[in-house]
C-alpha cells in the first residue's frame, strides 16, 4: 500500500512523512524528488530545457511508478510518498500505473490556509542546484494558483483533506495515520488494468452522434485519447469484448454484436508488446442515448464527439490511421486488414 501525501509546496508534506513512518509499522519513506534530482545525470540538458517542471517528463512519471513498485516488492509494508501532484492527468497516470500492479493508494492532501502557505514559501526560497546544474523544478510560489484550482476541483474530491494550519508535523502524521486506519482516507478509485506481459488482443468500438462525429474517450488509467474498448479476455470474442467495454466505460449497452471495420496488427514497440487491434462499428446514438454517457467515472476522465480532422489532433498517429481507415471501411461497407495502420491486400 502507498500513502500519498499531496499538497502545495510549504504544506509540510515531507516533515509529516518523516513522522508518519514512525507511526505506521513496516513503513518506508520514498520521496520522488530524488528521481527529479537524478534526471540531469540521465537526460541531455537540451531535453530538460524543453520543460519547466520535471513532472512534465514522461520518464519521471514512469520512474515514480517503477521505483515505488520495486521498493514495495523489495521491502513490503507501506510506502509513504510526500509529493505534490496538481495535474489530474498526471495523478491518473501514476496512480493508474500503480493500480495496474495491484498497489493500492490512499491519497491525502495537506491544506493549510493560503496565507500560511505564502508565509512559509517566502521564508524558504528554493536554492539553486549546488553544482550549478540544470535541475528542472518550478518555484514553490508557482504552485499556489494550480493548487487552489485543483483543491476546488478534482483534488478536493479525490483526496482526504487535512487542515494543517495549526498542527505540528507530528500532529499531522497522527491525523494521517488515523485516517488510514479508520478508512477515512480510502483507496483511490482508479481502475486496475494489468500491464501486458505479451502480445494482446484489443477491441474498440466506434460510436457516432447524429452529426456523424465519432466518440473518443480520455481514460483515467493511461495517457491520451482512445476509442471506447479494451483488452479481450481469454476465451472472449473480440466483438463481445468491445460491447462489454463500452458498457463498463460509458454506460451504453449495445444490443447486437457490432460490425467489423478494421483488424490492425500493431507491431511491438518496447516497452509495449503490440498485438491485434479490432475496430467495430457501434452505430449512431441519438441525443437521448448520447446523454446517457456515464462521466466522470473510475475509468474515464472525459469524452467528446469529434470530426475526423479533430481526431487527428487528439490521437497518436498510428491510432488515427486506424480510425481513418475504419471510417473509409464504414463508407464502403468492406472491412480492411491493416498492419501498423496501413492497409495490406486492400482492393486496388
C-alpha positions as CSV (number, residue, x, y, z in Angstrom):
1,X,0.0,0.0,0.0
2,X,1.0,3.6,-0.6
3,X,0.1,6.6,1.4
4,X,0.5,9.6,-0.9
5,X,0.7,12.9,0.8
6,X,-0.2,15.7,-1.6
7,X,-0.3,19.5,-1.2
8,X,1.4,22.6,-2.4
9,X,5.0,23.4,-1.5
10,X,5.1,24.6,2.0
11,X,2.2,22.4,3.2
12,X,4.5,20.3,5.4
13,X,4.4,17.1,3.4
14,X,8.0,15.9,3.9
15,X,8.1,16.7,7.6
16,X,4.8,14.9,8.2
17,X,6.0,11.9,6.1
18,X,9.1,11.5,8.3
19,X,6.9,11.5,11.4
20,X,4.4,9.1,9.8
21,X,6.9,6.3,9.2
22,X,7.4,6.2,12.9
23,X,3.6,5.7,13.4
24,X,2.9,3.1,10.7
25,X,4.6,-0.2,11.3
26,X,6.9,-1.5,8.5
27,X,6.7,1.7,6.5
28,X,9.3,3.4,4.3
29,X,9.7,6.9,3.1
30,X,10.0,7.4,-0.7
31,X,10.5,11.0,-1.9
32,X,10.1,11.2,-5.7
33,X,12.2,14.4,-5.6
34,X,15.2,12.1,-5.8
35,X,14.1,11.0,-9.2
36,X,13.8,14.5,-10.4
37,X,17.2,15.3,-9.0
38,X,18.8,12.5,-10.9
39,X,17.3,13.3,-14.3
40,X,20.1,15.8,-15.2
41,X,22.5,12.9,-15.0
42,X,20.4,10.8,-17.3
43,X,19.0,13.1,-19.9
44,X,20.6,15.7,-22.2
45,X,20.3,19.3,-21.0
46,X,18.6,20.2,-24.2
47,X,15.9,17.7,-23.5
48,X,15.5,19.1,-19.9
49,X,15.3,22.6,-21.2
50,X,12.1,21.8,-23.1
51,X,10.1,21.7,-19.8
52,X,9.7,23.9,-16.8
53,X,9.0,21.1,-14.3
54,X,10.4,17.6,-14.3
55,X,6.8,16.2,-13.7
56,X,6.1,17.1,-17.4
57,X,8.7,14.5,-18.4
58,X,7.1,11.1,-19.1
59,X,10.2,9.4,-17.9
60,X,9.8,11.0,-14.4
61,X,6.2,9.7,-14.1
62,X,7.2,6.2,-15.3
63,X,10.2,6.0,-12.9
64,X,8.0,7.1,-10.0
65,X,5.7,4.1,-10.7
66,X,8.6,1.7,-11.3
67,X,10.6,2.7,-8.3
68,X,7.6,2.6,-5.9
69,X,6.7,-0.9,-7.2
70,X,10.3,-2.0,-6.8
71,X,10.6,-0.7,-3.3
72,X,7.4,-2.4,-2.2
73,X,8.5,-5.7,-3.9
74,X,11.8,-5.5,-2.0
75,X,10.6,-4.2,1.4
76,X,6.8,-4.9,1.6
77,X,4.7,-3.0,4.0
78,X,3.7,0.6,3.4
79,X,5.3,3.3,1.3
80,X,4.9,6.9,2.4
81,X,5.2,9.3,-0.6
82,X,5.3,13.1,0.0
83,X,4.8,14.6,-3.4
84,X,2.9,17.4,-5.0
85,X,0.6,16.3,-7.8
86,X,-1.7,19.1,-9.1
87,X,-2.5,17.8,-12.6
88,X,-5.3,15.3,-12.7
89,X,-3.9,13.5,-15.8
90,X,-0.6,13.0,-14.0
91,X,-2.4,11.7,-10.9
92,X,-4.4,9.3,-13.2
93,X,-1.2,8.1,-15.0
94,X,0.8,7.5,-11.8
95,X,-2.0,6.1,-9.6
96,X,-3.3,4.1,-12.6
97,X,0.2,2.6,-13.2
98,X,0.3,1.6,-9.5
99,X,-3.2,0.2,-9.6
100,X,-2.2,-1.9,-12.7
101,X,0.4,-3.6,-10.4
102,X,-2.3,-4.1,-7.7
103,X,-0.8,-1.4,-5.5
104,X,-3.5,0.4,-3.5
105,X,-3.0,4.2,-3.0
106,X,-4.5,6.1,-0.1
107,X,-4.5,9.8,-1.0
108,X,-4.4,12.7,1.5
109,X,-3.9,16.4,0.9
110,X,-2.5,18.8,3.4
111,X,-4.4,22.0,3.1
112,X,-3.3,24.9,5.3
113,X,-4.7,28.3,4.7
114,X,-3.2,30.1,1.7
115,X,-1.8,32.9,3.8
116,X,0.2,30.3,5.8
117,X,1.5,28.7,2.6
118,X,2.7,32.0,1.3
119,X,4.4,32.9,4.6
120,X,6.2,29.6,4.6
121,X,7.2,29.9,1.0
122,X,8.5,33.4,1.4
123,X,10.6,32.3,4.4
124,X,12.3,29.5,2.5
125,X,13.2,30.2,-1.2
126,X,14.3,27.3,-3.4
127,X,18.1,27.1,-3.5
128,X,19.9,26.7,-6.8
129,X,21.4,23.3,-7.5
130,X,24.8,23.2,-5.7
131,X,26.7,22.1,-8.8
132,X,25.2,24.9,-11.0
133,X,23.3,22.2,-12.9
134,X,20.1,22.3,-14.8
135,X,17.7,20.7,-12.4
136,X,14.2,21.2,-13.6
137,X,11.8,22.5,-11.0
138,X,9.1,25.1,-10.5
139,X,9.4,27.6,-7.7
140,X,7.0,26.9,-4.8
141,X,5.1,30.1,-5.4
142,X,4.1,28.9,-8.8
143,X,2.2,26.0,-7.2
144,X,-0.3,28.3,-5.4
145,X,-2.7,29.0,-8.2
146,X,-2.7,25.5,-9.7
147,X,-3.1,24.1,-6.1
148,X,-6.1,26.4,-5.5
149,X,-7.8,25.3,-8.7
150,X,-7.0,21.6,-8.1
151,X,-8.3,21.7,-4.5
152,X,-11.5,23.3,-5.6
153,X,-11.9,20.6,-8.2
154,X,-10.6,17.1,-8.7
155,X,-8.1,17.1,-5.8
156,X,-10.6,18.1,-3.2
157,X,-12.9,15.4,-4.4
158,X,-10.2,12.7,-4.6
159,X,-8.1,13.1,-1.6
160,X,-8.8,13.0,2.2
161,X,-8.3,16.7,3.2
162,X,-6.4,17.6,6.4
163,X,-6.3,21.3,7.5
164,X,-2.7,21.6,8.8
165,X,-2.5,25.3,9.6
166,X,-2.4,24.9,13.4
167,X,-0.8,21.4,13.6
168,X,2.8,20.3,14.2
169,X,4.3,17.7,11.8
170,X,3.7,15.0,14.4
171,X,0.1,16.0,14.8
172,X,-0.3,16.0,11.1
173,X,1.2,12.5,11.0
174,X,-1.2,11.3,13.7
175,X,-4.2,12.7,11.6
176,X,-3.0,10.8,8.5
177,X,-2.4,7.6,10.5
178,X,-5.9,7.8,12.0
179,X,-7.4,8.4,8.5
180,X,-5.6,5.4,7.1
181,X,-6.5,3.2,10.0
182,X,-10.2,4.1,10.0
183,X,-10.6,4.2,6.3
184,X,-11.4,7.9,6.1
185,X,-8.5,8.0,3.6
186,X,-10.0,5.4,1.3
187,X,-8.3,3.6,-1.5
188,X,-8.4,5.7,-4.7
189,X,-11.0,4.6,-7.2
190,X,-8.6,4.1,-10.2
191,X,-9.4,1.2,-12.5
192,X,-6.9,-1.6,-12.3
193,X,-5.5,-2.6,-15.8
194,X,-2.6,-5.0,-15.5
195,X,0.3,-4.2,-17.8
196,X,0.6,-6.7,-20.6
197,X,3.4,-9.3,-20.4
198,X,2.9,-10.5,-24.0
199,X,1.0,-9.6,-27.2
200,X,-2.6,-8.7,-26.5
201,X,-5.8,-8.6,-28.5
202,X,-7.9,-5.4,-28.0
203,X,-11.3,-4.4,-29.3
204,X,-12.5,-0.8,-29.8
205,X,-16.0,0.3,-30.8
206,X,-16.7,3.4,-32.8
207,X,-19.9,5.2,-31.7
208,X,-21.3,8.2,-33.6
209,X,-23.6,11.1,-32.9
210,X,-26.4,12.4,-35.1
211,X,-23.9,14.6,-36.9
212,X,-21.7,11.7,-37.8
213,X,-18.9,12.6,-35.3
214,X,-17.1,9.8,-33.6
215,X,-16.8,9.3,-29.9
216,X,-13.3,9.5,-28.3
217,X,-12.7,8.9,-24.6
218,X,-9.9,10.0,-22.2
219,X,-9.2,7.1,-19.9
220,X,-8.0,7.7,-16.3
221,X,-5.7,4.7,-16.4
222,X,-3.4,5.8,-19.2
223,X,-2.4,9.0,-21.0
224,X,-4.0,10.1,-24.3
225,X,-7.3,9.8,-26.1
226,X,-8.7,6.5,-27.2
227,X,-11.7,4.7,-28.6
228,X,-14.1,3.0,-26.2
229,X,-12.9,-0.5,-25.7
230,X,-10.2,-2.5,-24.1
231,X,-8.3,-5.8,-23.9
232,X,-10.1,-9.0,-24.9
233,X,-10.1,-11.5,-22.1
234,X,-9.1,-15.2,-22.6
235,X,-11.9,-17.1,-24.3
236,X,-13.8,-13.9,-25.2
237,X,-14.9,-13.0,-28.7
238,X,-13.4,-9.6,-29.7
239,X,-16.8,-8.1,-30.7
240,X,-18.3,-9.2,-27.3
241,X,-15.3,-7.7,-25.5
242,X,-16.0,-4.4,-27.3
243,X,-19.6,-4.5,-26.2
244,X,-18.6,-5.2,-22.6
245,X,-16.0,-2.5,-22.5
246,X,-18.4,0.1,-24.0
247,X,-21.0,-0.7,-21.3
248,X,-18.4,-0.6,-18.5
249,X,-16.8,2.6,-19.7
250,X,-19.7,4.7,-21.0
251,X,-22.9,3.0,-19.7
252,X,-24.1,2.5,-23.3
253,X,-25.3,-1.1,-23.8
254,X,-25.2,-2.4,-27.4
255,X,-27.9,-4.9,-28.2
256,X,-26.3,-6.5,-31.2
257,X,-22.7,-7.5,-32.0
258,X,-21.1,-4.6,-33.9
259,X,-19.8,-5.0,-37.5
260,X,-16.0,-5.3,-38.0
261,X,-14.4,-2.3,-39.7
262,X,-10.7,-2.9,-39.4
263,X,-8.3,-5.5,-38.0
264,X,-4.9,-3.9,-37.4
265,X,-1.7,-5.7,-36.4
266,X,0.2,-3.4,-34.0
267,X,4.0,-4.3,-34.0
268,X,5.8,-4.4,-30.7
269,X,7.4,-1.1,-29.6
270,X,9.2,-1.6,-26.3
271,X,8.0,-1.4,-23.6
272,X,4.8,-2.3,-25.3
273,X,4.2,-5.8,-26.8
274,X,1.8,-4.9,-29.6
275,X,-0.8,-7.4,-30.9
276,X,-4.1,-7.4,-32.8
277,X,-6.4,-4.4,-32.6
278,X,-10.0,-4.6,-33.9
279,X,-12.3,-1.6,-34.5
280,X,-16.1,-2.2,-34.8
281,X,-19.0,-0.1,-35.9
282,X,-21.3,0.5,-32.9
283,X,-23.7,2.7,-34.8
284,X,-25.2,6.1,-34.1
285,X,-26.5,7.3,-30.8
286,X,-29.5,9.7,-30.8
287,X,-29.4,12.7,-28.5
288,X,-31.1,10.8,-25.6
289,X,-28.7,7.8,-25.7
290,X,-25.7,10.1,-26.0
291,X,-26.9,11.9,-22.9
292,X,-26.7,8.6,-21.0
293,X,-22.9,8.5,-21.1
294,X,-21.6,8.0,-17.6
295,X,-19.0,10.6,-16.9
296,X,-16.9,11.2,-14.9
297,X,-16.2,7.8,-13.6
298,X,-13.5,5.5,-12.4
299,X,-12.4,4.6,-16.0
300,X,-13.0,7.8,-18.0
301,X,-11.9,11.4,-17.3
302,X,-13.7,12.8,-20.3
303,X,-15.2,12.1,-23.7
304,X,-16.2,14.0,-26.7
305,X,-17.7,13.6,-30.2
306,X,-15.2,14.8,-32.8
307,X,-14.8,15.1,-36.5
308,X,-12.1,13.2,-38.4
309,X,-10.0,16.3,-38.5
310,X,-10.4,17.0,-34.8
311,X,-9.5,13.3,-34.1
312,X,-6.2,13.8,-35.9
313,X,-5.1,16.4,-33.3
314,X,-6.0,14.1,-30.3
315,X,-4.9,10.6,-31.3
316,X,-1.4,9.2,-31.7
317,X,-0.6,8.8,-35.5
318,X,-1.0,5.0,-35.7
319,X,-4.3,5.2,-33.8
320,X,-5.5,8.0,-36.0
321,X,-4.6,5.9,-39.1
322,X,-6.6,3.1,-37.7
323,X,-9.6,5.4,-37.3
324,X,-9.2,6.9,-40.7
325,X,-9.3,3.5,-42.4
326,X,-12.1,2.4,-40.2
327,X,-14.2,5.4,-41.4
328,X,-13.3,4.5,-45.0
329,X,-14.4,0.9,-44.4
330,X,-17.7,2.2,-42.9
331,X,-18.3,4.2,-46.0
332,X,-17.6,1.3,-48.4
333,X,-19.1,-1.5,-46.3
334,X,-15.8,-3.6,-46.8
335,X,-13.7,-4.5,-43.7
336,X,-9.9,-3.9,-44.0
337,X,-6.9,-5.6,-42.7
338,X,-4.1,-3.3,-41.6
339,X,-0.5,-3.6,-40.3
340,X,0.7,-0.7,-38.2
341,X,-2.3,1.3,-39.5
342,X,-1.5,0.6,-43.2
343,X,-3.9,-1.4,-45.4
344,X,-2.5,-4.7,-46.6
345,X,-4.1,-6.6,-49.5
346,X,-6.8,-3.9,-49.9
347,X,-8.7,-3.8,-53.2
348,X,-6.9,-1.5,-55.7
